[in-house]
Structure formats: structure tokens, C-alpha cells
């Protein structure tokens, strides 16, 4: 495997982790707050949408810097 292949795999991994982790953290944080506050699915949905927004904003920033 060439160095350029490893560099490309590293970049793909950064993109995947940078997109998935805010979505997962937002969803899990919202679910935790829903259980603690008894607010139904609303904070889970809010965390999910906030995580999606943050993930895609980070992805956009990563792609713009390249």
C-alpha cells in the first residue's frame, strides 16, 4: 500500500468520524435529557437535528480546507 493510499484512507476516516460523532452525541445527549426530564422524544429530536447540522458544518469546513 502506497503512502498516498494511506493518506486518502486517513482523510476518509476523518470525514466519517467528524460526521457521525456529533450526530451520535446529540442523539444520545437528547435521549439522556429526555429520560431525566420526562420530556418525550423532543430533546432527542433536537439533539439529532443539532448533531446533523454540526456534523455537516464540520464536513463542509473540512472539504473547504482541502
N, CA, C and O of each residue as an XYZ file, in Angstrom:
264
protein
N       0.847     -1.172      0.000
C       0.000      0.000      0.000
C       0.894      1.238      0.000
O       1.828      1.345      0.795
N       0.603      2.137     -0.874
C       1.395      3.361     -1.001
C       0.991      4.391      0.050
O      -0.085      4.320      0.644
N       1.883      5.339      0.255
C       1.628      6.409      1.224
C       0.397      7.222      0.838
O      -0.371      7.623      1.713
N       0.195      7.473     -0.452
C      -0.962      8.269     -0.885
C      -2.267      7.534     -0.594
O      -3.287      8.161     -0.310
N      -2.233      6.188     -0.667
C      -3.424      5.410     -0.323
C      -3.749      5.537      1.161
O      -4.911      5.684      1.540
N      -2.713      5.480      1.996
C      -2.927      5.625      3.436
C      -3.427      7.019      3.784
O      -4.266      7.187      4.669
N      -2.909      8.004      3.089
C      -3.346      9.381      3.329
C      -4.816      9.544      2.952
O      -5.565     10.213      3.663
N      -5.234      8.939      1.842
C      -6.636      9.008      1.422
C      -7.536      8.289      2.419
O      -8.613      8.788      2.744
N      -7.108      7.116      2.914
C      -7.904      6.397      3.911
C      -8.010      7.190      5.206
O      -9.058      7.188      5.854
N      -6.934      7.865      5.585
C      -6.960      8.697      6.778
C      -7.954      9.845      6.624
O      -8.690     10.165      7.558
N      -7.973     10.456      5.459
C      -8.893     11.563      5.212
C     -10.343     11.085      5.241
O     -11.210     11.764      5.791
N     -10.607      9.917      4.649
C     -11.956      9.351      4.663
C     -12.387      9.033      6.090
O     -13.542      9.252      6.455
N     -11.465      8.517      6.896
C     -11.769      8.239      8.296
C     -12.095      9.495      9.076
O     -13.012      9.502      9.897
N     -11.341     10.568      8.820
C     -11.629     11.850      9.482
C     -13.009     12.360      9.119
O     -13.737     12.866      9.974
N     -13.373     12.227      7.839
C     -14.687     12.674      7.394
C     -15.785     11.860      8.073
O     -16.756     12.418      8.582
N     -15.625     10.532      8.076
C     -16.642      9.663      8.675
C     -16.798      9.950     10.164
O     -17.918     10.101     10.652
N     -15.688     10.027     10.887
C     -15.751     10.283     12.323
C     -16.309     11.671     12.610
O     -17.084     11.849     13.550
N     -15.920     12.649     11.808
C     -16.398     14.014     12.010
C     -17.867     14.193     11.694
O     -18.496     15.132     12.183
N     -18.422     13.311     10.885
C     -19.845     13.399     10.559
C     -20.693     12.588     11.526
O     -21.772     13.025     11.924
N     -20.216     11.422     11.901
C     -21.021     10.514     12.717
C     -21.010     10.882     14.200
O     -22.041     10.776     14.864
N     -19.868     11.311     14.729
C     -19.791     11.550     16.170
C     -20.708     12.674     16.665
O     -21.319     12.492     17.718
N     -20.854     13.822     15.990
C     -21.789     14.827     16.513
C     -23.245     14.350     16.463
O     -24.047     14.689     17.333
N     -23.570     13.568     15.445
C     -24.934     13.048     15.343
C     -25.214     12.082     16.491
O     -26.270     12.148     17.121
N     -24.262     11.182     16.763
C     -24.442     10.223     17.856
C     -24.484     10.919     19.210
O     -25.330     10.608     20.047
N     -23.574     11.857     19.421
C     -23.552     12.557     20.706
C     -24.808     13.402     20.927
O     -25.333     13.455     22.039
N     -25.287     14.057     19.878
C     -26.512     14.841     20.008
C     -27.719     13.971     20.321
O     -28.538     14.318     21.172
N     -27.828     12.849     19.638
C     -28.948     11.935     19.874
C     -28.902     11.338     21.272
O     -29.908     11.307     21.981
N     -27.717     10.861     21.662
C     -27.588     10.250     22.981
C     -27.773     11.268     24.100
O     -28.382     10.963     25.126
N     -27.253     12.467     23.907
C     -27.443     13.513     24.913
C     -28.904     13.908     25.047
O     -29.397     14.111     26.157
N     -29.599     14.019     23.918
C     -31.021     14.335     23.962
C     -31.837     13.227     24.605
O     -32.773     13.496     25.358
N     -31.483     11.974     24.310
C     -32.196     10.841     24.925
C     -31.974     10.817     26.431
O     -32.895     10.533     27.196
N     -30.758     11.115     26.849
C     -30.468     11.171     28.282
C     -31.297     12.263     28.961
O     -31.884     12.043     30.021
N     -31.337     13.432     28.341
C     -32.120     14.525     28.933
C     -33.612     14.221     28.914
O     -34.329     14.604     29.838
N     -34.089     13.540     27.877
C     -35.498     13.148     27.849
C     -35.831     12.205     28.999
O     -36.881     12.335     29.629
N     -34.936     11.255     29.273
C     -35.182     10.338     30.392
C     -35.157     11.079     31.724
O     -35.984     10.818     32.597
N     -34.205     12.007     31.883
C     -34.087     12.741     33.148
C     -35.251     13.702     33.377
O     -35.732     13.847     34.501
N     -35.702     14.358     32.303
C     -36.729     15.396     32.437
C     -38.126     14.902     32.077
O     -39.107     15.595     32.345
N     -38.236     13.719     31.476
C     -39.539     13.193     31.078
C     -40.201     14.022     29.998
O     -41.416     14.219     30.018
N     -39.409     14.510     29.053
C     -39.957     15.419     28.049
C     -40.315     14.740     26.736
O     -40.538     15.417     25.733
N     -40.372     13.422     26.726
C     -40.751     12.733     25.494
C     -39.621     12.746     24.486
O     -38.460     12.898     24.865
N     -39.929     12.594     23.238
C     -38.850     12.496     22.245
C     -38.304     13.843     21.780
O     -37.472     13.886     20.875
N     -38.751     14.933     22.377
C     -38.429     16.249     21.809
C     -36.961     16.627     21.928
O     -36.394     17.172     20.981
N     -36.340     16.358     23.049
C     -34.924     16.700     23.193
C     -34.040     15.743     22.396
O     -32.962     16.124     21.942
N     -34.496     14.499     22.228
C     -33.763     13.567     21.369
C     -33.775     14.069     19.932
O     -32.745     14.060     19.259
N     -34.932     14.504     19.466
C     -35.023     15.038     18.106
C     -34.222     16.325     17.955
O     -33.563     16.535     16.937
N     -34.278     17.173     18.956
C     -33.494     18.406     18.914
C     -32.003     18.092     18.873
O     -31.267     18.697     18.093
N     -31.548     17.154     19.701
C     -30.148     16.750     19.689
C     -29.741     16.124     18.370
O     -28.632     16.349     17.885
N     -30.639     15.335     17.788
C     -30.358     14.713     16.499
C     -30.172     15.768     15.415
O     -29.191     15.730     14.672
N     -31.106     16.705     15.322
C     -31.017     17.736     14.293
C     -29.822     18.665     14.522
O     -29.173     19.097     13.569
N     -29.543     18.964     15.772
C     -28.375     19.783     16.078
C     -27.090     19.043     15.712
O     -26.156     19.644     15.181
N     -27.041     17.740     15.995
C     -25.884     16.934     15.625
C     -25.700     16.837     14.125
O     -24.573     16.876     13.631
N     -26.811     16.709     13.388
C     -26.732     16.669     11.927
C     -26.188     17.993     11.404
O     -25.323     18.006     10.528
N     -26.683     19.089     11.928
C     -26.216     20.404     11.494
C     -24.724     20.587     11.788
O     -23.966     21.033     10.927
N     -24.314     20.243     12.994
C     -22.906     20.404     13.369
C     -22.025     19.469     12.551
O     -20.934     19.857     12.132
N     -22.482     18.249     12.320
C     -21.707     17.303     11.527
C     -21.502     17.770     10.102
O     -20.391     17.694      9.578
N     -22.563     18.254      9.465
C     -22.425     18.717      8.093
C     -21.671     20.040      8.008
O     -20.995     20.292      7.011
N     -21.772     20.887      9.027
C     -20.967     22.111      9.041
C     -19.486     21.772      9.160
O     -18.649     22.398      8.508
N     -19.164     20.796      9.980
C     -17.779     20.352     10.091
C     -17.275     19.707      8.810
O     -16.130     19.912      8.407
N     -18.138     18.927      8.176
C     -17.783     18.301      6.905
C     -17.525     19.365      5.840
O     -16.568     19.257      5.074
N     -18.357     20.370      5.791
C     -18.178     21.468      4.847
C     -16.850     22.176      5.095
O     -16.130     22.502      4.151
N     -16.532     22.409      6.351
C     -15.269     23.063      6.694
C     -14.073     22.205      6.306
O     -13.067     22.723      5.821
N     -14.176     20.896      6.516
C     -13.082     20.001      6.138
C     -12.874     19.983      4.628
O     -11.739     19.990      4.152
N     -13.952     19.959      3.892
C     -13.840     19.922      2.440
C     -13.366     21.250      1.877
O     -12.678     21.275      0.856
N     -13.716     22.344      2.516
C     -13.273     23.659      2.038
C     -11.762     23.843      2.275
O     -11.087     24.483      1.469
N     -11.242     23.298      3.353
C      -9.806     23.480      3.643
C      -8.940     22.649      2.702
O      -7.767     22.963      2.501
N      -9.495     21.617      2.136
C      -8.716     20.767      1.227
C      -8.670     21.359     -0.098
O      -8.061     20.794     -1.006
